[in-house]
Amino acid sequence: MSKKTSLVGIIAEDDSDVESIRLLIKRISGKENIGAKKFVGKGCGKIKRKCSAWANQLKQKGCGVLIVVHDLDRNQEGILRKQIIDSLVPNPFSKWLVSIPTEELEAWLLSDSNAIKDALKLRKMPDNIHHPETVISPKEHLGSIVEKCSDDTVVYINTKHNSKIVEKIDVSQISIKCPSFVSFHDFISEHF
């Protein structure tokens, strides 16, 4: 009996997050044949309003698993999680996850300096960040790192570079350094 699912529905704030999540699923599961259907909120407000309708549409499109990704930003995790779960009702999925990266998904990317250097072909090695989820504005911080370590020859663009970093990232480093990643990793390991 196989517990594996090949089509995942992803609801996230932007296309960059969707692609990063899709690649992380492949990296964690070790499977290449995982397809994804998506809805993008273009920010966080729309996700809470449209979550249930989007989930139903993703189920109708054949998705067996739903993953909703919403940056914590400066919200309280428990309150935000409840808002998202409440917005999913009624939820057509028996296998689903609400993943809330602290503070932004880019904090997960900050966990592996080697991946950042290799993916973006930086001249210098970025400093190792032991607790990336404590970094204020991880996306902007990542941009500063890229500027500094490329001697201002590379401009970080999340929509272009996040997926390149995910392709190189050591997933075990994210698990060690980012507590908000652990439930995501465990969910993927169980269902794919």
C-alpha positions as CSV (number, residue, x, y, z in Angstrom):
1,M,0.0,0.0,0.0
2,S,1.4,3.4,-1.0
3,K,1.0,6.5,1.0
4,K,2.5,8.6,-1.7
5,T,0.6,11.3,-3.6
6,S,1.8,12.8,-6.8
7,L,-0.4,15.9,-7.2
8,V,-0.3,18.6,-4.5
9,G,-2.4,21.7,-4.2
10,I,-0.4,24.7,-3.0
11,I,-1.9,28.0,-1.7
12,A,0.7,30.7,-1.1
13,E,1.4,34.4,-1.2
14,D,3.3,34.4,-4.5
15,D,4.6,32.3,-7.3
16,S,8.1,32.3,-5.8
17,D,6.8,30.7,-2.7
18,V,4.8,28.1,-4.7
19,E,7.9,27.1,-6.7
20,S,10.1,27.0,-3.5
21,I,7.5,24.7,-1.8
22,R,7.2,22.5,-4.9
23,L,11.0,22.1,-5.0
24,L,11.3,21.5,-1.3
25,I,8.7,18.7,-1.6
26,K,10.8,17.1,-4.3
27,R,14.0,17.5,-2.3
28,I,12.4,16.0,0.9
29,S,10.6,13.2,-0.8
30,G,13.3,12.3,-3.3
31,K,10.7,12.1,-6.0
32,E,10.7,14.0,-9.3
33,N,7.2,13.1,-10.5
34,I,5.3,15.4,-8.1
35,G,3.0,17.9,-9.9
36,A,1.4,20.9,-8.3
37,K,-1.7,23.0,-8.9
38,K,-1.7,26.4,-7.2
39,F,-3.5,29.5,-6.1
40,V,-1.6,32.6,-5.3
41,G,-2.9,35.3,-3.0
42,K,-0.5,38.1,-4.1
43,G,-0.1,38.9,-0.5
44,C,-1.7,37.5,2.6
45,G,-5.1,39.1,2.8
46,K,-6.6,37.2,-0.1
47,I,-5.5,33.8,1.2
48,K,-7.7,34.1,4.3
49,R,-10.7,35.2,2.3
50,K,-10.4,32.7,-0.6
51,C,-8.8,29.7,1.1
52,S,-11.9,27.4,1.2
53,A,-13.0,28.2,-2.3
54,W,-9.4,27.6,-3.6
55,A,-9.1,24.4,-1.7
56,N,-12.3,23.1,-3.2
57,Q,-11.1,24.0,-6.7
58,L,-7.7,22.3,-6.1
59,K,-9.5,19.1,-4.9
60,Q,-11.7,19.2,-8.1
61,K,-8.5,19.4,-10.2
62,G,-7.2,16.1,-8.7
63,C,-5.0,17.2,-5.9
64,G,-4.6,14.6,-3.1
65,V,-2.9,16.9,-0.6
66,L,-3.2,20.6,0.3
67,I,-0.5,22.8,1.6
68,V,-1.2,26.4,2.6
69,V,1.9,28.5,3.1
70,H,1.5,31.9,4.8
71,D,4.4,34.0,6.1
72,L,4.2,34.8,9.8
73,D,5.4,38.4,9.2
74,R,4.8,40.1,12.5
75,N,1.6,38.2,13.5
76,Q,1.1,35.9,16.4
77,E,1.5,32.3,15.2
78,G,-1.4,30.8,17.1
79,I,-3.9,33.5,16.0
80,L,-2.8,33.4,12.4
81,R,-2.9,29.6,12.2
82,K,-6.5,29.6,13.7
83,Q,-7.5,32.3,11.1
84,I,-6.2,30.2,8.2
85,I,-7.7,26.9,9.5
86,D,-11.0,28.6,10.1
87,S,-10.9,30.1,6.6
88,L,-10.5,26.6,5.2
89,V,-13.8,25.4,6.5
90,P,-15.3,23.4,4.8
91,N,-12.0,21.7,3.9
92,P,-12.3,18.9,1.3
93,F,-8.9,17.5,2.0
94,S,-8.2,14.8,4.6
95,K,-4.4,15.4,4.1
96,W,-3.5,19.0,4.5
97,L,-1.1,21.3,6.2
98,V,-0.9,25.0,7.1
99,S,2.8,25.9,7.1
100,I,3.8,29.3,8.6
101,P,7.4,30.2,8.1
102,T,8.8,32.5,10.8
103,E,9.0,35.4,9.7
104,E,9.1,34.8,5.9
105,L,9.9,31.7,3.8
106,E,13.3,33.4,3.0
107,A,14.3,32.7,6.6
108,W,14.4,29.0,5.6
109,L,16.8,29.9,2.8
110,L,19.1,31.7,5.1
111,S,19.8,28.5,6.9
112,D,22.4,27.3,4.4
113,S,25.2,29.8,3.5
114,N,26.8,27.3,1.0
115,A,23.5,27.0,-1.0
116,I,23.2,30.8,-1.2
117,K,26.8,31.1,-2.4
118,D,26.7,28.3,-4.9
119,A,23.2,29.1,-6.3
120,L,23.9,32.7,-6.9
121,K,27.6,32.2,-7.8
122,L,28.8,34.7,-5.1
123,R,32.4,35.7,-4.8
124,K,32.4,35.4,-1.0
125,M,30.9,33.0,1.5
126,P,28.0,34.5,3.5
127,D,28.2,34.4,7.2
128,N,26.6,31.3,8.8
129,I,23.3,32.3,10.4
130,H,22.6,30.0,13.4
131,H,19.0,31.2,14.0
132,P,17.6,32.5,10.7
133,E,14.0,32.8,12.1
134,T,15.2,35.6,14.4
135,V,16.3,37.7,11.4
136,I,14.1,40.7,10.9
137,S,12.9,41.0,7.3
138,P,14.7,37.8,5.9
139,K,14.0,38.7,2.3
140,E,15.7,42.1,2.7
141,H,18.5,40.5,4.7
142,L,19.1,38.0,2.0
143,G,19.3,40.8,-0.5
144,S,21.9,42.5,1.6
145,I,23.9,39.3,1.9
146,V,23.9,38.8,-1.9
147,E,25.0,42.4,-2.5
148,K,27.8,42.2,0.0
149,C,29.1,38.7,-1.0
150,S,28.9,39.5,-4.7
151,D,30.7,42.9,-4.4
152,D,27.5,44.5,-5.7
153,T,27.5,42.5,-8.9
154,V,24.4,40.5,-8.2
155,V,21.0,41.9,-7.2
156,Y,18.8,39.5,-5.3
157,I,15.4,39.0,-6.8
158,N,13.3,36.5,-4.8
159,T,11.2,35.5,-7.9
160,K,14.3,34.6,-9.7
161,H,16.7,33.4,-7.0
162,N,14.7,31.6,-4.3
163,S,14.2,28.5,-6.4
164,K,17.9,28.4,-7.3
165,I,18.8,28.4,-3.6
166,V,16.2,25.7,-2.8
167,E,17.8,23.5,-5.5
168,K,21.1,23.6,-3.7
169,I,19.9,23.9,-0.1
170,D,20.8,21.3,2.6
171,V,17.3,20.4,3.8
172,S,18.7,19.1,7.1
173,Q,20.1,22.6,7.8
174,I,16.6,24.1,7.5
175,S,15.3,21.4,9.9
176,I,18.0,22.1,12.5
177,K,17.9,25.9,12.3
178,C,14.2,26.6,11.6
179,P,11.6,25.2,14.0
180,S,8.7,26.3,11.7
181,F,10.1,24.0,9.0
182,V,9.9,20.8,11.0
183,S,6.2,20.2,10.7
184,F,6.4,20.9,6.9
185,H,9.3,18.4,6.6
186,D,7.5,15.8,8.7
187,F,4.2,16.2,6.7
188,I,6.1,15.8,3.4
189,S,8.0,12.7,4.6
190,E,4.7,11.1,5.7
191,H,2.6,11.9,2.6
192,F,4.9,11.7,-0.3
